[in-house]
Amino acid sequence: MPLSIDSWRLAIAVWSVPVLLVVGLLLLFAPKTSRNRVLDVLGRDSWASLDYNLIWRIGLIFGAHNGSFFGTNSFLPSYLSSIGRSDLIHLALTFYNFAHLPSSLLMIKLASRVERRVWPYVFAGVLALASIGVIVSTANSWIVLASSALGFAGGITLTLGLALPPLLSAPSQVGRVSAAMFLLSYTYAMIVAVCGGVAWDITGRAGAAFVVIAISILPLLILVPTIRFGSVRIEKVESNF
């Protein structure tokens, strides 16, 4: 912000520059591949052969993270202001966002033990719901601790959610499945944010927005147990290599 004359609009534009630079570097230095080779690798009927049932499920599962992340960052400051605890905004947001880091690193460290298990998602979902319960039921410094716990849960779902496409898809389909998952999950997050604002406006209660966020987390508890984390995909990847 100081480098952008304290203009959030200019700051966003500035942070877009590295993304454009990466795109330029890819265009310049990425290996050149013929169109037929690309089609052979990806599969000419890739879209038709996708498992859309699986895509919807992992899209909503990753959407549970995105909805909670963007919803919390959007509504937490206004919520704290509405209950007269503006003094906690800086700490709550800082601890919430920072807490994603240690849990993400922990998931990477324990990847082989948790990547094909249901319980880490369920644990993260329960922890997130409990944290939201504390946030909306108290008006003291416990909110900071609850925000940290909510962020810790978010780091788990972020890391494990990003691993779902390569874990559950054939190598040639990972790109398309990932793209579809991101499309669904970020659309889901937008809907959660809008519904949270509508719930707040209708009820006149700031906590109503967090009720919507809590509901958005439910796919972690409902959909993850329906996914079969078997060894089939690992065997398929090894056989392709």
Helices and strands as residue ranges (DSSP letters): G 2-4, H 8-29, H 35-42, H 52-82, G 86-88, H 89-98, H 100-109, H 111-114, H 119-137, H 142-162, H 164-168, G 171-173, H 174-203, H 207-216, H 219-222, G 224-226, H 232-240
